[in-house]
């Protein structure tokens, strides 16, 4: 798996505990928008030609908000992937990615939960692939496998040429 893909998924995981806060903040922005040109003149008045109620407009705006929908899809994808994992691996993920004050490395956290170095990276790779599939990003997984195959072939050819 490419380093850029790993970094992307790690950022999604570090953001995971804050997703409800992001969604709530965006809902508040939709419900109470800031209008710089608002006239606070007492006695002014607004036209009443709009047939839809303000509540109805707010609900429709929240339902159609791409920002909220993207975060909900992200949260659902991570939840679905965590549900498939071993409970001890879930505790490793929670401690390493979701704890805001974690200063340990992944192998150090994994060692506390009984995982070896190669074992934790193997589990993490499976988990990351599952998250990517749940997000609908299959093409990144395939791209990374193609690049890994090209690199392996390149190194094999260099090894053969070195032996000649």
Helices and strands as residue ranges (DSSP letters): H 3-15, G 16-18, H 19-31, H 54-64, H 66-84, H 87-93, I 94-98, H 106-112, H 117-135, H 138-163
